[in-house]
Amino acid sequence: MKEVKVEIIETDPPCACCRAAMKAVEKVAEKLKQVGIMVNIRKINIMSKETVQKYGVLVPPAIAINNTVKFMERVPNPDEIEKLIKEVAR
């Protein structure tokens, strides 16, 4: 099984957009599990010094896949997320 790391960069507590981003990633993770791709989801606080230094993201939500920010300042649809995860998992 291939493993892909997805980080949801969000506020604490999460805003409505951050919650929607998490829900979209969880939906994709469940679907991809069926085809042998394990999505490891982690929430990280956008205000932490480490997050700012690592990603430079200042406006949530953002989604990083395998340590690269792929979406910022918007909630992507599940199809967009799935496509990128599959590309990374190849």
C-alpha positions in Angstrom: 0.0 0.0 0.0 1.3 3.4 -0.9 1.3 6.2 1.7 0.8 9.9 1.1 1.0 12.6 3.8 -1.6 15.3 3.7 -1.4 18.3 6.1 -4.4 20.6 6.6 -3.0 24.0 7.5 -5.8 25.6 9.5 -6.8 28.0 12.3 -7.4 26.8 15.8 -10.3 26.5 16.3 -11.0 25.7 12.6 -13.1 28.1 10.6 -15.9 26.9 8.3 -13.5 26.7 5.3 -10.9 24.8 7.3 -13.6 22.3 8.3 -14.7 22.0 4.7 -11.1 21.3 3.5 -10.7 18.6 6.1 -14.0 17.0 5.2 -13.0 17.0 1.5 -9.6 15.4 2.3 -11.2 12.7 4.5 -13.7 11.9 1.8 -10.9 11.4 -0.7 -8.8 9.4 1.8 -11.7 6.9 2.3 -12.1 6.5 -1.4 -8.4 6.0 -2.1 -8.0 3.4 0.6 -10.1 1.1 -1.7 -7.4 1.4 -4.4 -4.4 0.8 -2.1 -3.4 4.4 -1.3 -3.2 5.2 2.4 -3.7 8.9 3.1 -2.1 10.0 6.4 -4.0 13.2 7.4 -2.6 15.7 9.9 -4.0 19.0 11.1 -1.5 21.8 11.8 -2.0 25.3 13.2 -1.4 28.1 10.7 -0.3 30.4 13.6 2.6 28.1 14.8 6.1 29.4 14.1 7.1 26.0 12.7 4.3 26.1 10.2 5.0 29.6 9.0 8.7 28.8 8.6 8.1 25.5 6.8 5.3 26.6 4.4 5.1 30.4 4.6 1.3 30.1 4.5 -0.5 33.0 6.1 -4.1 32.6 5.0 -6.1 29.4 5.7 -7.1 26.9 4.6 -4.1 25.4 2.9 -3.4 21.8 2.0 0.1 20.3 1.7 0.7 17.0 0.1 4.0 15.3 0.9 5.4 18.6 2.3 4.4 20.8 -0.7 1.5 23.3 -0.5 -0.9 22.4 -3.3 -3.9 24.5 -2.3 -4.1 27.9 -0.5 -6.9 30.3 0.5 -9.6 28.0 -0.9 -11.4 24.8 -0.4 -10.6 22.5 -3.4 -13.2 20.0 -4.6 -12.5 16.3 -3.8 -11.7 15.6 -7.5 -8.8 18.1 -7.4 -7.5 16.6 -4.2 -7.8 13.0 -5.5 -6.0 13.8 -8.7 -3.0 15.3 -6.9 -2.8 12.5 -4.4 -2.8 9.9 -7.1 -0.1 11.7 -9.0 2.1 11.8 -5.8 1.4 8.2 -5.1 2.7 6.9 -8.5 
